[in-house]
Amino acid sequence: MTKTDVSADGGRSWPDRMTAWQIDTYAPFGDSATLNDKAESPASLGPKDVLVRVKASSVNPIDVLMAEGYGQVLLSRVRQAKKKSFFRPVEFPLTLGRDFAGEVVAKGAEVGSDHLAIGDAILGVVAPFQIGCHAQFVTVPVTQVKNVLVLGGSGGVGNSAIQILKSWNAKVTTTCSTNAINQVKGLGPDNIIDYTTEDVQKQLEQYGKYDLILDAAGIPYEDIGRAYTPLLKPWSWAKFITLRSPVLRNTDSYGMVFGMLKNMYDLMAPNVCSGAVFKGSTIRWGFFMPAESGIEELARLAAEKKITVPIDSVYKFADMKEAFGKVKGGHLRGKVAVTFDEK
């Protein structure tokens, strides 16, 4: 496979050295990490790679574990296999970091401009066996742009989620019913799956594995581990996020103390029983919470006409009960709005 280390204008567009947090031995990160301002930058790009100038990254539990040697045997073997070598590669210095947001500064010869262009904002994840993103630059295959599944793309939450994710250059697959396909298509997802078809699971697998699955459809909690956690990308800290958490129901039923104990069990059990945590992924609960930064982001996207909110139906203030009934019935095609009567 040929390599290229040039940007779109034909010349190398990044320095030979960069700043990166690196470890030289397996130990708690605070004891072993150093900030190296002369770390080697990625030397070249594969034809399907992009080079990203990292603007932000995060520290995940898997980073903490990897700093202390978690997975070192298997990951070393994977790196060896990737290099097609008889000898185990030198592990150190090792740069950690599994997810990032940044800007494309160079791309391989097979990355078309219809997919990504120089200067595009991008977010993605780095496989555990690759050099991490706690650095100024990181190289990733273009296929490692975030791959997201939105369950229930025709409802108000699903509508907004698709548009927000696409504005962040994520690859989005979504589900909806047959009669909502045309509406959802206008939101710009990469793939639409009719969940009423018999081979829906096969279609979901076709576009996976996913970095994130957002349940905006209210999937029964007992179905999550069986049907959806196998679709998560292994060993990339992929997440299934459900908005139907049992937290409030449990505290209502069992009181605060026993309700919280029940919550702990309800969160741990599917993660363990589904095998998600043993593949580096998790099932999580999402909650509604006003956040200033989130509201500002939505306002920006709306001002830039990158997001619109489809309206399923409009009710008068006096008809609030009917509006609640509409939402309770499900199968919405956008937001249910309520207008105040002017007298």
Sequence and secondary structure as in RCSB ss.txt:
>XXXX:A:sequence
MTKTDVSADGGRSWPDRMTAWQIDTYAPFGDSATLNDKAESPASLGPKDVLVRVKASSVNPIDVLMAEGYGQVLL
SRVRQAKKKSFFRPVEFPLTLGRDFAGEVVAKGAEVGSDHLAIGDAILGVVAPFQIGCHAQFVTVPVTQVKNVLV
LGGSGGVGNSAIQILKSWNAKVTTTCSTNAINQVKGLGPDNIIDYTTEDVQKQLEQYGKYDLILDAAGIPYEDIG
RAYTPLLKPWSWAKFITLRSPVLRNTDSYGMVFGMLKNMYDLMAPNVCSGAVFKGSTIRWGFFMPAESGIEELAR
LAAEKKITVPIDSVYKFADMKEAFGKVKGGHLRGKVAVTFDEK
>XXXX:A:secstr
   B   TTSS  S SEEEEEEESSSS HHHHEEEEEEEE    B TTEEEEEEEEE   HHHHHHHTTTTHHHH
HHHHHHHHT SS     SEE   EEEEEEEEE TT  TTT  TT EEEEE  TTS  SSBSEEEEEGGGB EEEE
E TTSHHHHHHHHHHHHTT EEEEEE GGGHHHHHTT  SEEEETTSTTHHHHHHHH  BSEEEE S   HHHII
IIIGGGB TTTT EEEES  SHHHHHHHHHHHHHHHHHHHHHHHHHHHTTGGGGT EEEE      HHHHHHHHH
HHHTTS    EEEEEEGGGHHHHHHHHHH   SSEEEEE    
